[in-house]
Amino acid sequence: MDSQRHIARHVVDLPKSGIRDFFEIVAKMKDVISLGIGEPDFGTPWHIREAAIYALEKGKTHYTSNLGLIELRRGICSYVERHYGIGYRPEDEVIVTVGVSEAIDLALRALLNPGEAVLYHQPCYVSYHPGVTLAHGVAIAVPTRAEDGFALNAEDLERAWRPGCKVLMMNLPCNPTGGTCDRARLEKIARFAVEKDLVVLSDEIYSELVYEQAHTSIAVLPGMRERTIFLHGFSKAFAMTGFRIGYACGPAELVEAMMKVHQYSMLCAPILSQEAAIEALARGEDSMKAMREQYQKRRDLVVRRFNAAGLKCHLPGGAFYAFPSVAGTGLSEREFAYGLLDAEKVAVVPGTAFGESGAGFVRASFATGYEQLIEACDRIDRYVQGLRR
Amino acid sequence: MEPVLKLLIESGHLTTAQMAQVAGMSEAAVERRLEQLKKDRILLGYRPVVDLSREAAGGSVRAVIEVKITPERGGGFNRLAERLSKFDEVESCYLMSGAYDLLIFASGPSLQKVASFVSEKLSTIEGVISTSTHFMLRSYKEGGFLINAPIEGSDRLKVTP
């Protein structure tokens, strides 16, 4: 029987993730230094892991409220108020989810009628476009550029906007570019969102990992709280990727709509992860700051080395990715990534895995130790010099 | 904190060439800073962190010794503490608050050797009032490193979004 014909058309039409392609090849190779990893190299701080173990010992093995444990929601609201300056009610304006990924899915499914459009910036996280498609929406990519440090510009949004746009989806700081937006740019974007009556999904998963400039959430700007769903989680700041725990904050009606989808699909986030998250919020900030300090040193190192090697690279304002241009080598991003892997056994991800606007760039994660980073930079340097000959 | 010193404390295993790259300085500049730190007696030396209880590492015996001493007019505890510190058996020596004055970490090739250091040297010195020796039975963490733990992070997938 041909099983293919049973698969929904919009799923058949989804492209395979470019990352997965590349992963298959890298996974089979030995002694590769990978700068292709989108998660912290640090283990989850022990006090957080210990809290999860303790919760298990205490028999915390049941469902929680659909919205998540109230103690966690209180912790989240106080954290968001303290760090972002936005007040949410723990009772009905926050929902705990299985990572930000689930929160994005819930929001898109809760907001979109079939055919409605979502503006998002590109290059961007791999799930954005497929996520919109799976919610039967239409994704409209808005390019960001290296000369702007991959910040998002309101003018580009204006240009891409068309009737039927309902949502603006942003990820600042951005995976894969490390791009951030200063307050002035965000204010213009906020005015645009108000003018076009858009709901903003603001994925701020990397917002603790910003370096020179303090992070501003678009939700604090005038007129934005009522139309923003603030999405955040524990994976990056607290090195908790495998716990799969995130949250969304927003106006009660929107959270309620997301909750409807969540209760019929996920029911609730795993209780052990919720317990660990409570501990992370209560006592995790020191380890988070120590990790951020390490990322900053590594960023400075790789960006300096890439530029010295002739790979033009902007200084990413946040996250743990450098996004250098490989245009100077005369190779495409795929040729460069595959060539580098083959010749020097260093894995970087071709920029087009994050959308067409990533053409000519590669993503190099610096969430790895100094020795590996230095060795990888030496090898990349050798590879690039070899291409010149 | 001075960047070279901070790196040294956080990532002391790096070579000077690697430190230079991380700190964004020339290798010569890093070496100059290290020399200065040594001169200032801030950087006292380098030692590997080794599981000393292992046969392969010499299987030495270690003890923690609580020592009560008589402070002296003018010098307090310093003269005697410095004198005790000079014994090769003494790895570390600290002045403590509380029930005793000095806490000494001592080691030797055998239990007898450490015991005789305590009974024949340490406790016979004028000014030492009493000692209380605790032999270490087993080490679980050494200088920040867990003794019996698998290396973490090796199961990270090689490429992830």
Boltz contact constraints between the chains, C-beta under 6 A:
constraints:
  - contact:
      token1: [A, 19]
      token2: [B, 159]
      max_distance: 6.0
  - contact:
      token1: [A, 19]
      token2: [B, 161]
      max_distance: 6.0
  - contact:
      token1: [A, 22]
      token2: [B, 159]
      max_distance: 6.0
  - contact:
      token1: [A, 23]
      token2: [B, 159]
      max_distance: 6.0
  - contact:
      token1: [A, 26]
      token2: [B, 158]
      max_distance: 6.0
  - contact:
      token1: [A, 26]
      token2: [B, 159]
      max_distance: 6.0
  - contact:
      token1: [A, 27]
      token2: [B, 158]
      max_distance: 6.0
  - contact:
      token1: [A, 34]
      token2: [B, 158]
      max_distance: 6.0
  - contact:
      token1: [A, 36]
      token2: [B, 159]
      max_distance: 6.0
  - contact:
      token1: [A, 37]
      token2: [B, 156]
      max_distance: 6.0
  - contact:
      token1: [A, 37]
      token2: [B, 160]
      max_distance: 6.0
  - contact:
      token1: [A, 38]
      token2: [B, 160]
      max_distance: 6.0
  - contact:
      token1: [A, 38]
      token2: [B, 161]
      max_distance: 6.0
  - contact:
      token1: [A, 39]
      token2: [B, 160]
      max_distance: 6.0
  - contact:
      token1: [A, 41]
      token2: [B, 153]
      max_distance: 6.0
  - contact:
      token1: [A, 43]
      token2: [B, 152]
      max_distance: 6.0
  - contact:
      token1: [A, 126]
      token2: [B, 161]
      max_distance: 6.0
  - contact:
      token1: [A, 297]
      token2: [B, 22]
      max_distance: 6.0
  - contact:
      token1: [A, 301]
      token2: [B, 21]
      max_distance: 6.0
  - contact:
      token1: [A, 301]
      token2: [B, 22]
      max_distance: 6.0
  - contact:
      token1: [A, 370]
      token2: [B, 22]
      max_distance: 6.0
  - contact:
      token1: [A, 374]
      token2: [B, 18]
      max_distance: 6.0
  - contact:
      token1: [A, 374]
      token2: [B, 21]
      max_distance: 6.0
